[in-house]
Amino acid sequence: MNDATPYDHVGDVEAAIARMRSFHQSGTTLPLAYRRQALVRMREYLRAHEAEVLEALRQDLGKAPFEAYGTELGIVYDEIRLCLAKLGSWARPRRVSTPLVHFRSNSKVYPGPLGVVLVLSPWNYPLQLALVPLVDALAAGNCVALKPSRASQATSAFLLKMIAELFPSTYVCGFPGSADMNDWLLQVRFDHIFFTGSTRIGRAVMEAAARYLTPVTLELGGKSPCIVDKSAHIKRAAQRIAWGKGINSGQTCVAPDYFLVHENVADELIKQLDLCFHRYYGQDILACEEWPRIINRHHFDRLRGLIDTHSPAASIAFGGRSDEGSLRIEPTCMVGVGLNDPVMKEEIFGPLLPILTFKTLDEAFEIIRCFEKPLATYVFAEDKAVWHRVIAEVPFGGATINDVVIHLANNHMGFGGVGHSGMGSYHGKAGFDCFSHYKSTLRKGTLLEIPVRTPPFRDKIKLLRLLMR
């Protein structure tokens, strides 16, 4: 359905977006039936091509079918399901109160699409992080330009093929990655830009958006702490940390990045983590087909450098091996780590577990404050007072208590960062809101005209005071 159009320079991109803008202005995407049809067709296409999707994710990241379905396809299906179920209520005008001083009037808020929006998606969850914002944007009635990552070649090729077969290019247009494509897209005016990726690129996106005062949603990252209190159920903490850090081999924006562990339980946690990783992935983890690989050689070498370069005080508690051929790196626990170690200087985005110990929560919070506000925070504790202190005193985008990662999979609450970890949120209703503008509208009746607000004023201020108290 979608004509394959080559993009050789920025003018080609501008022309494509101009065609999309004309299509949107025609009003075709406004009826809810049109939006629902688009979501249903996408769902049915994915169901018909599940084997192809799972194979693409295996090629790009070595994901096992179970993990690929649970962290990619399943989340997209759930987002489509929720949008189809709730679209009618989300899109319905909402009546709100009107001050008595404006009698006789009523006020309503009308949700409407933003127009033509750009979605720039990353490589680490190349299906989910492209399609969930696409689903939200289509549900809100927008036209969408989607540019998937060049690094996840197989999945990106599938996405571009799916878009071309499902939608006219004036409605949803896929832009293949190239050395110039990001720059070209960011030179064009959109009504909203949705970007998922690094903080460094997020700054460039926001700078480009400022040229046209284009609003942005930035889903970034950062160093997400995981606090393990002395009151924690250590075996359960280890099971869940090993599961969460093992997903996608740690290449997850909300993966626990570093671990603040009470000194009384640190040794036991390390022991249990070692046991759990080997229970999940076998004795030779590098040979396990269910252990995902690092996306490419550049990131593999970067992670190897973080393992190999550390202060004399730091050491490897377990793991540390890697295989260049398969681009796999073992879960690697590092102890004795200080804030000046390379592993603490950047977001890890890999299967490394640096552990720092603390005596009091105040010490742990001081370490967290050394970094920018994180996308996620995790706390393992049976003591409820610890949970409440973390929630009250630690800034973060989202959190899970006594588990990791899973808060982002609940699309009944928004997902997003704060500060350097992002701005704006999406998933479910928050995603519909992200790609909508709410038109505040007041309608005044014409039957009466009470002469309170018009001159001459004389002593009308007394009545005004009563009405506006």
C-alpha positions in Angstrom: 0.0 0.0 0.0 2.9 2.4 0.9 4.9 3.4 -2.2 8.6 2.8 -1.7 10.2 6.3 -2.0 13.9 6.8 -2.1 15.2 9.6 0.1 18.3 11.1 -1.4 18.3 14.5 0.3 16.4 16.6 2.8 14.0 17.8 0.0 12.7 14.3 -0.4 11.9 14.1 3.3 10.3 17.6 3.3 8.1 16.5 0.3 7.0 13.3 2.1 6.1 15.2 5.3 4.2 17.8 3.2 2.1 15.1 1.7 1.4 13.7 5.2 0.3 17.1 6.5 -2.2 17.5 3.6 -3.6 14.1 4.4 -4.0 14.9 8.1 -5.6 18.2 7.3 -8.2 16.4 5.2 -9.7 15.1 8.4 -9.4 11.4 7.4 -7.8 10.3 10.7 -10.3 12.0 12.9 -13.1 9.3 13.0 -12.5 6.8 15.7 -13.5 4.0 13.3 -10.5 4.9 11.1 -8.1 4.8 14.1 -9.5 1.5 15.4 -9.2 0.0 11.9 -5.5 1.0 11.8 -4.8 -0.6 15.2 -6.7 -3.8 14.3 -4.9 -4.2 11.0 -1.5 -3.7 12.8 -2.4 -6.4 15.4 -3.5 -8.9 12.8 -0.4 -8.3 10.7 1.8 -8.9 13.7 -0.1 -12.1 14.6 0.4 -13.3 11.0 4.1 -12.5 11.0 5.1 -13.5 14.6 7.7 -16.1 13.4 9.3 -13.4 11.2 9.4 -10.9 14.1 10.9 -13.4 16.6 13.5 -14.4 14.0 14.4 -10.7 13.4 14.9 -10.2 17.1 17.0 -13.3 17.4 19.2 -12.0 14.5 19.6 -8.5 16.0 20.0 -9.3 19.7 20.1 -13.1 20.2 16.7 -13.0 22.0 15.1 -16.3 22.8 11.5 -16.5 21.5 10.0 -16.4 25.0 11.9 -13.2 25.9 11.2 -11.6 22.6 7.5 -12.2 22.9 7.3 -11.2 26.6 9.3 -7.9 26.2 8.4 -6.9 22.7 5.4 -8.4 20.9 3.3 -9.0 24.1 3.7 -5.4 25.2 2.7 -4.1 21.8 -0.4 -6.4 21.8 -1.3 -5.2 25.2 -1.0 -1.5 24.2 -3.3 -2.2 21.2 -5.8 -4.0 23.3 -6.0 -1.2 25.9 -6.3 1.5 23.2 -9.1 -0.3 21.4 -10.9 -0.8 24.7 -10.6 2.7 26.0 -10.4 4.9 22.8 -14.0 5.9 23.0 -13.8 7.2 26.5 -10.4 8.8 26.0 -11.5 10.7 22.9 -14.8 11.8 24.3 -15.2 15.5 25.2 -15.1 16.0 29.0 -17.3 18.5 30.7 -15.7 20.5 33.5 -17.0 23.1 36.0 -17.5 26.7 35.1 -17.2 29.6 37.6 -20.5 31.2 38.6 -19.3 34.6 37.4 -19.7 33.3 33.8 -23.3 32.3 34.2 -24.9 31.0 32.0 -22.1 28.9 30.4 -20.7 25.4 30.2 -17.1 24.3 29.6 -15.8 21.2 27.8 -12.3 19.9 27.0 -12.0 18.3 23.5 -9.0 16.0 22.8 -7.6 16.3 19.3 -4.6 15.0 17.4 -1.4 17.1 17.2 -1.0 16.5 13.5 2.1 14.9 11.9 4.4 13.5 14.5 7.9 12.0 14.3 8.9 8.8 16.2 12.6 8.1 16.5 13.1 4.6 18.0 16.2 2.8 19.3 17.8 -0.6 18.8 17.6 -2.3 22.2 13.9 -3.1 22.0 13.5 -2.3 18.4 10.0 -3.6 17.9 8.3 -2.5 21.2 9.9 1.0 21.4 8.9 1.7 17.8 5.4 0.3 17.9 4.1 1.4 21.3 4.4 5.1 20.6 3.1 4.4 17.0 0.0 2.8 18.5 -0.5 5.7 20.9 0.0 8.3 18.2 -2.5 6.5 15.8 -5.0 6.1 18.6 -4.9 9.9 19.1 -5.6 10.5 15.4 -2.1 11.6 14.1 -0.1 10.8 11.0 3.2 9.3 12.0 6.7 9.4 10.5 8.7 6.5 12.0 12.5 6.1 11.8 13.8 2.9 13.4 17.4 2.3 14.3 20.1 1.3 11.8 21.8 -0.9 14.5 18.9 -3.4 14.7 18.9 -4.1 11.0 16.6 -7.2 10.8 13.8 -5.7 13.0 14.0 -2.3 11.4 13.7 -3.9 7.9 10.6 -5.8 9.2 9.1 -2.6 10.6 9.6 -0.7 7.3 8.1 -3.6 5.4 5.1 -3.8 7.7 4.4 0.0 7.4 4.7 -0.1 3.6 2.2 -3.0 3.4 -0.3 -1.7 5.9 -0.6 2.1 5.5 -0.5 4.7 2.8 2.7 6.7 3.0 0.6 9.8 3.7 -0.7 8.3 6.9 2.3 6.3 8.3 5.6 6.7 6.6 8.7 4.7 7.4 12.1 6.3 6.9 15.1 3.9 6.7 18.2 4.8 8.7 21.2 6.3 6.9 24.1 8.5 7.8 22.0 11.6 7.0 18.4 10.6 7.8 18.3 11.8 11.4 19.7 15.2 10.3 17.2 15.5 7.5 14.2 14.6 9.6 15.3 17.1 12.3 15.4 19.8 9.7 11.7 19.4 8.9 8.9 20.8 11.0 6.7 18.3 12.9 3.9 18.8 15.4 5.6 16.6 17.9 8.8 14.6 18.2 9.0 11.4 20.2 12.6 10.2 20.8 13.9 7.2 22.7 17.6 6.9 23.2 20.6 8.4 24.8 20.7 11.7 26.7 23.4 12.9 24.3 21.2 12.5 21.3 18.2 13.7 23.2 19.9 17.1 23.6 20.5 17.3 19.9 16.8 16.4 19.2 15.6 19.0 21.6 18.0 21.6 20.1 16.7 20.9 16.6 13.0 21.0 17.8 13.6 24.5 19.3 13.9 25.9 15.8 10.2 25.4 15.2 9.1 25.4 18.9 8.2 21.7 18.4 7.2 20.0 21.6 9.2 16.8 22.4 8.9 13.7 24.4 12.3 12.3 25.4 12.6 8.8 26.8 16.3 8.7 27.8 18.2 6.7 30.5 20.8 7.2 33.1 22.2 5.3 36.0 19.2 3.6 37.7 20.1 2.5 41.3 18.9 -0.6 43.0 18.9 -0.4 46.8 19.1 -3.7 48.8 18.3 -3.0 52.4 19.4 -5.2 55.3 15.7 -6.1 55.8 15.4 -7.5 52.2 14.5 -11.1 51.4 17.9 -11.7 49.9 17.2 -14.9 48.0 14.1 -13.3 46.4 16.1 -10.1 45.6 18.8 -12.1 43.9 16.2 -14.1 41.8 14.5 -10.9 40.6 17.7 -8.9 40.0 19.3 -11.7 38.0 16.1 -12.0 35.9 15.9 -8.2 35.3 19.5 -7.7 34.6 19.5 -10.7 32.3 16.8 -9.4 30.1 18.3 -8.4 26.8 21.7 -8.9 28.5 21.2 -5.7 30.5 20.6 -3.6 27.4 17.5 -2.1 28.9 16.9 1.6 29.7 15.3 0.7 33.0 17.8 -2.1 33.9 19.2 -1.7 37.4 22.5 0.0 36.6 24.3 -0.1 40.0 23.6 -1.7 43.3 23.6 -0.1 46.7 23.7 -3.0 49.2 23.7 -2.8 53.0 27.1 -4.1 54.2 25.5 -6.7 56.4 23.9 -8.6 53.4 26.3 -7.8 50.5 28.2 -11.1 50.6 25.0 -13.2 50.7 23.5 -11.2 47.9 26.6 -11.8 45.7 26.5 -15.5 46.4 22.8 -15.8 45.6 23.2 -13.7 42.4 25.9 -16.0 41.2 23.7 -19.1 41.9 20.7 -17.5 40.1 22.5 -16.5 36.9 23.8 -20.1 36.6 20.5 -21.6 37.5 18.8 -19.5 34.7 21.5 -19.8 32.0 23.5 -22.9 32.9 27.1 -23.4 33.9 28.6 -22.0 30.7 26.5 -18.9 30.2 28.4 -17.9 27.1 27.2 -21.1 25.4 23.6 -20.6 26.4 21.3 -19.9 23.4 18.9 -18.1 25.7 21.6 -15.6 26.9 21.2 -12.5 24.6 24.2 -11.0 22.8 25.5 -7.4 22.7 24.1 -5.5 19.8 27.4 -4.9 18.0 31.2 -4.9 18.3 31.3 -1.2 19.4 29.2 -1.8 22.4 30.9 -5.1 23.1 34.3 -3.4 23.2 32.9 -0.6 25.4 31.6 -3.0 28.0 34.8 -5.0 27.9 36.6 -1.8 28.7 34.4 -1.2 31.7 35.3 -4.6 33.0 39.0 -4.4 32.3 39.6 -0.9 33.5 39.0 -0.3 37.2 40.7 0.9 40.3 43.0 -1.4 42.3 40.3 -1.6 45.1 37.8 -3.1 42.7 37.6 -6.7 41.7 35.4 -9.2 39.9 33.3 -11.3 42.3 32.0 -13.5 39.5 31.8 -13.6 35.7 34.1 -11.5 33.6 34.4 -13.8 30.5 33.2 -12.9 27.0 33.2 -14.3 23.5 34.0 -12.0 20.6 32.5 -14.4 18.1 29.0 -14.4 19.6 29.3 -10.9 21.1 28.2 -12.4 24.5 29.4 -11.2 27.9 28.8 -13.1 31.1 26.9 -11.5 33.9 29.8 -9.8 35.7 29.6 -8.7 39.3 32.2 -6.1 40.4 32.9 -5.3 44.1 35.0 -2.7 45.8 33.8 -0.2 43.2 34.2 3.5 43.8 32.5 6.5 42.1 35.6 7.2 40.1 35.7 3.8 38.5 34.8 3.9 34.7 31.8 1.6 35.3 30.3 4.4 37.5 31.0 7.1 35.0 28.4 6.2 32.4 25.2 4.2 31.9 26.3 0.6 31.6 23.7 -0.8 29.2 25.1 -4.3 29.6 25.3 -7.3 32.0 27.6 -5.6 34.6 26.6 -5.4 38.2 28.8 -3.0 40.2 28.1 -3.2 43.9 28.7 -0.4 46.4 27.9 -1.0 50.1 26.3 1.4 52.7 25.7 1.5 56.4 22.7 3.9 56.4 20.1 4.9 53.9 21.5 8.4 54.2 24.8 7.2 52.8 23.0 5.4 49.9 21.0 8.6 49.1 24.2 10.6 49.0 25.6 8.3 46.4 22.4 8.5 44.3 22.6 12.4 44.5 26.0 12.2 42.8 24.2 11.4 39.6 21.5 12.9 37.5 17.9 11.9 38.2 17.5 8.3 37.1 14.8 6.8 34.8 14.1 4.1 37.4 14.8 3.3 41.0 14.5 -0.1 42.8 14.4 -1.0 46.4 14.3 -4.4 48.1 13.2 -4.2 51.7 10.7 -5.8 54.0 10.7 -2.7 56.1 8.0 -0.4 54.8 9.7 2.6 56.3 12.5 2.1 53.8 10.1 2.1 50.8 8.5 5.3 52.0 11.9 7.0 52.5 13.0 6.0 49.0 9.8 7.2 47.4 9.8 10.5 49.3 13.5 11.4 49.1 14.9 9.9 45.8 13.9 11.6 42.5 13.2 9.1 39.7 11.0 8.5 36.7 9.4 5.3 38.0 10.1 2.6 40.6 9.4 -1.0 41.5 9.5 -2.2 45.1 10.9 -5.7 45.7 11.3 -6.4 42.0 12.9 -4.7 38.9 11.8 -3.4 35.5 8.1 -4.5 35.7 6.6 -1.0 36.4 7.1 -0.1 32.8 4.9 -3.0 31.7 1.8 -1.6 33.5 0.2 0.6 30.8 -2.4 1.8 33.3 0.2 4.3 34.6 2.5 6.5 32.5 6.1 5.6 31.9 8.8 8.3 31.5 11.8 10.0 33.0 12.6 13.2 34.9 15.4 15.7 34.4 18.2 14.1 32.3 16.4 10.8 32.1 13.7 12.3 30.0 10.6 14.4 29.8 7.0 13.5 29.2 5.4 10.0 29.5 3.5 7.5 27.5 1.8 4.0 27.6 -1.9 3.7 27.8 -3.9 6.9 28.6 -0.6 8.7 29.1 0.4 7.8 25.5 -2.9 9.0 24.2 -2.4 12.3 26.1 1.2 12.6 24.8 0.0 12.8 21.2 -3.1 14.8 21.9 -3.9 18.5 22.4 -6.8 19.3 24.8 -8.9 22.2 23.5 -10.4 24.0 26.4 -13.7 25.4 25.2 -16.3 27.6 27.0 -19.8 28.1 25.5 -21.9 31.1 26.6 -25.7 31.1 26.4 -27.4 33.9 24.5 -30.8 34.0 26.3 -29.7 36.4 29.0 -27.0 39.2 29.3 -26.6 40.1 33.0 -24.9 43.5 33.1 -22.4 42.8 35.8 -19.1 42.9 33.8 -19.9 45.9 31.7 -19.5 49.6 32.5 -20.6 51.7 34.2 -19.2 49.8 37.2 -20.4 52.0 40.1 -20.6 49.6 43.1 -20.7 46.4 41.1 -17.4 45.3 42.7 -19.4 44.1 45.8 -21.3 41.6 43.6 -18.0 40.7 41.8 -16.4 39.9 45.2 -19.3 37.6 46.1 -19.2 35.8 42.7 -15.4 35.3 42.7 -14.6 34.3 46.3 
